[in-house]
Structures are given as structure tokens and as C-alpha cells.
């Protein structure tokens, strides 16, 4: 369980770092992104571990990566283009 948690936090941090590096213009402050990633990974590990039970370490870490990536995607802002809708 401890290795799953550490792996999930590190994976969440890696996802946050990659997102902050590639999508900096569409994300909020870098500290926010780098803080949300590990927390989302840890929450994803807790959620996945609670759902499927112990003994599924790889699946737990994959679930944590999924939750972390979804949470980081919620931080994305739209592009600067304005769309005009016909009324």
C-alpha cells in the first residue's frame, strides 16, 4: 500500500510537470498545477484501492494516473480565440 501511494504521488507529479511544461499558456500558476498533480494521484490511488481492494498494485497506480490526468485536464483554460455565435 505504501509503495502504491508513493508511486501514485510520483506519477501525479510527473504528469503535472509534463502538463506545466507543454501547456503553460493554458494552465493556471505553475505551483498550483504541481500541487494538484500529486494530490490527485494520491486521491486516485485511494479511490481505486477502495474500489478494487488490495492486491492490485498496478491497477491502483493506473487508476491514480487516470484520476490525476482527468483532474489536471479540469485546470485547462480555453484558448484565447473568441467565438462569435449567431443569435
Secondary structure, 3 states (H helix, E strand, C coil): CHHHHHHHHHHHHHHHHHHHHHCHHHCCCHHHHHHHHHHHHHHHHHHHHHHHCCCCHHHHHHHHHHHHHHHHHCCCCCCCCCCCCCC
